[in-house]
């Protein structure tokens, strides 16, 4: 089965967060190191998909294609983003 990367945005307290979804199955959220972007996961998506993993790469606020926050996010801010229950 051939998979295609689905790119989208979700609203957050930091503005729009860019994310990509690849594959289907058990979801795995991939958070990049800083400074970087979710592009670092492009080679991992096709490896994980045949294993039954739905990879969800997220650009953290201010990196990649996500909006820049008005102030530096704290670790608690990042935790609140991780509580998003539904990715469209």
C-alpha positions in Angstrom: 0.0 0.0 0.0 1.4 3.4 -1.0 1.0 6.2 1.5 1.0 9.9 0.9 2.0 12.6 3.4 -1.1 14.7 4.5 -0.1 18.2 5.5 -2.3 20.4 7.6 -2.6 23.0 10.4 -4.3 23.0 13.8 -5.1 26.1 15.9 -3.4 26.3 19.3 -2.6 28.9 21.9 0.5 29.7 19.9 -1.3 30.2 16.6 -1.3 27.7 13.7 0.8 24.6 14.3 1.9 22.7 11.2 1.7 18.9 11.2 2.0 16.0 8.8 0.3 12.6 9.0 1.7 9.5 7.2 0.4 5.9 7.3 -2.3 4.3 9.3 -2.5 2.3 12.4 -1.2 3.1 15.9 -0.5 6.8 16.1 3.1 8.0 17.0 3.6 11.7 17.6 7.1 12.8 16.5 8.5 16.1 18.0 11.6 17.5 16.5 14.6 18.9 18.4 15.2 22.7 18.3 16.2 24.3 16.1 14.8 22.0 13.4 11.5 21.1 11.8 9.4 18.0 11.1 11.2 17.6 7.8 13.8 15.6 9.8 11.2 12.7 9.9 10.6 12.4 6.2 12.9 9.4 5.9 11.2 7.7 8.9 7.6 7.9 7.7 8.0 5.2 4.9 9.9 2.9 7.3 7.3 3.1 10.1 4.2 2.8 7.9 4.6 -0.9 7.0 4.9 -1.6 10.7 1.4 -0.4 11.2 2.4 3.1 12.6 0.6 6.3 11.8 3.3 8.9 12.1 2.3 12.4 13.1 5.1 15.0 12.8 4.5 18.3 14.4 6.5 21.6 13.8 6.8 23.1 17.3 5.9 26.8 17.7 8.3 29.1 15.8 9.9 26.3 13.8 9.2 24.9 10.3 5.9 26.1 9.0 4.3 26.7 12.4 3.5 30.3 13.6 6.0 32.1 15.8 4.7 32.5 19.4 4.4 36.0 21.0 6.6 34.8 23.9 9.0 31.9 24.5 6.9 28.8 25.4 7.6 27.1 28.7 7.7 23.3 29.2 4.1 23.5 30.6 3.0 25.2 27.3 4.4 22.4 25.3 2.7 19.9 27.6 -0.7 21.6 26.9 -0.1 21.2 23.2 0.5 17.5 23.7 -3.0 17.2 25.2 -4.7 17.9 21.9 -6.9 14.8 21.5 -7.9 15.1 17.9 -5.9 15.8 14.8 -8.3 16.6 11.9 
